[in-house]
Amino acid sequence: MDFLTEMMDRVEGCREELVQHRRYLHENPETGFDVDNTVAYIRECLKEKEIEMLPSSVGVIGRIRGGKAAAGVKAAGLRADMDALSLQEINQVPYCSKRPGKMHACGHDGHTAMLLTAAGVLKEFERELARDVILMFQPAEEGPQPGGAKPMLEEMEKLGIASHIGVFGGLHLTTEYPLGTVAVKYGSLMASTDEFYLKIKGKGGHAGTPHQTVDALSVAAKFVTEMESFMSRKMDPFDPAIFSVGILRSGSAINIVSETAELGATIRCQSEQNRAYVLENAEKIIRGICSYTGASYELEIKRGLPVLVNDETTTKSAERIAAQVVGSGNIIHKKTSEMGAEDFSYVAERFPAAFLWLGARNEEKGFVNLMHNPGFDFDEDALLTGAKLHCRFAVEL
């Protein structure tokens, strides 16, 4: 029996451990960067397995040294996010959240459990590993932006380990796909996220004499309609992009022409080229409208997450590994990208990376609610698949 087969058998014996990790984390959710208890739990688990931990002010960075690693061979990185959401859980389960207004509604409790167990198994087989393995337990995937991945990568640069990592793998549990499946998407997978804040200054006055005013509300309305026209007529429909206005504030009375207007929007794109194109032209449009109306404007653009792009070679390798774990008939090829966002995008920007979706839907057991829902839960049998994938990624990715 080769060590990889033996390793998979060892993971099979970790079902109870996986569930214990997940349920402890689910009962004790923490949000954003305020994850002290979660970090302490992860550190205690790694310490118990005698896994090396590197100094980090954000999250937890672990390292397993490969006993057969040759000089110059780069390490494999594995990432799990650990933060929960500000949401009141409605599930009636023994492991329900004990913290009012906080809930693991996106599977991050499962992600951390899978990587903790995989880390323990990899440590047991460290003498057989042909390279080091870097473990990245990350807070604040759900925000605040830019999330926890970016500062953790900066920590890795300071520690001098980033240059020694050659590839990275990430998994995300989802009830969108059935238990026992893995969904793969090549190229762009998740959208960039930018925030767009616009203040328009006109000239207020009486509604009965609009010719003596510069109507800021009218300017804002023109901008919204012009942007809708731009998005539908100037953008490639096969390269998805969204400009959605969520905030428009203006006016104080029906007989007053508004002097000011404020507008907020989100911009989501599937390519960095589109991202730059939308931002550039949005300002051109408001500049043009203000030029002929006599208004002025202040614009603030908050750059968010980059597009999450799966590296083709790494993803092909990850798909092959996943097919060995769940069977080739259980690989789902995603045809479209998603307009949601993931700060694993920073990892994929820095290293060749693959980010896969791990099916955890089970209609017979009632695990059907999608992520970010107060009734979200998943079939814990998926944890075993995820731990196996992490172990094989460490060896073969």
C-alpha positions, 0 to 999 in steps of 0.5 A: 500500500502506497502512503497516499492510499494509507493517508486516505484511509487515515482520513476515513477514520477522522469522521468524528474528529471532523464533526467535533471541530465543525460543531464547536466552531459552529456553536461559537461563531466570531466575525471579521477580525474579532476571532480570538477564540477561534484562533486560540482553538486552532492554535491549540489543535495544531499544538496538540498535533505538534504542528509548527506555527509561524508568528502572525498578527492575523489569523494562524499560519502553520507549516508542515515540513516535508521529510522528502523535500528536496532543496528548491522544491516549493511548498503547497499552500492550503487555505481555510477561512474561519469567520462567521456572519452577523446573522441570527440562526433559526436552525433548531439543532444541538450545535446551534450558535450560542452567540446571538446575532452571529452564525456560521452561515457560509460554511467557514466552520466546515472549512476550518474543520476540514483543514484542521483534520487534514493538517493532523493527517499530513503531520502524521505522514510528514516523513513521506511528503516531498514538499512543505505544506503551508496552512493558512487559517484566515479571518475576515473573508466576509469583510470588512474589506479588503478582508483577511487574505491580503494582510496574511499574505503580507505577513507571509512576505515578511516571514520570507515564506511567500517566495517558497510557495509554489501553488495554493488550493482552496475549497468552499462548501455549498448547498448549491451542489449535491453531496459527493460532487465537486464543481470546477470552473476555469479562468475567472470564477468570482467578481471584483468588488469596487464601491462608487460614491458620488456627491453632486453639487448644484444650485438650489431654488424654488421648484416653480423657477427651475431655470434659475437652479441647477437640479442636483437630483436631476443630474443624479438621475441622468447619471443613473440612466446614462450608466444603464445605457453604457452598461447595456451598449458599451460592454461586452455581454459575454464578459459580465459586469454590473454597475448597481446603484443602491443609494440615492439621497437628495431633496428635502421638500417637493417645492424645492429644487435640490442643491445636492445629491449623493449616490452610492453604487457597487461595481462587479466585473469578471475581468480586470480590463472591464473593471478599469473600463467601467470605472474610467467611463463612469467618471467620464459620464458624470463629468460630461453631465456636469459640464453641460448642466453646470453642476460639480461633483466629488467622486470617491472610488474604493477599490475592493477585491480583484477578480478571482481567477483560477490558474488553468494548469493548477485547476486541471490538476485539482480537477484530476485530484477531485475526480480521484476522490469523488469519481469523474462522474461527480465533477461538475463543470461550471459554465458561468462565473459568479458575481459574488466575491471571495478574497482568496482572489488575492491568493490567486493573484499572488500564486498559481491557485485553484478554488473549487466548490464542494457539494454539501446539499442533501434534500432528504436531510433538509440541507437545502438552504443556500449560503447567507441564509439564517437556516443554512446548514450542510451535510457533514459527510462533505467534510470527509471529502474536503479533508481528503482533497486538502491532503491530496492537494498538499501531495499532488497539486 
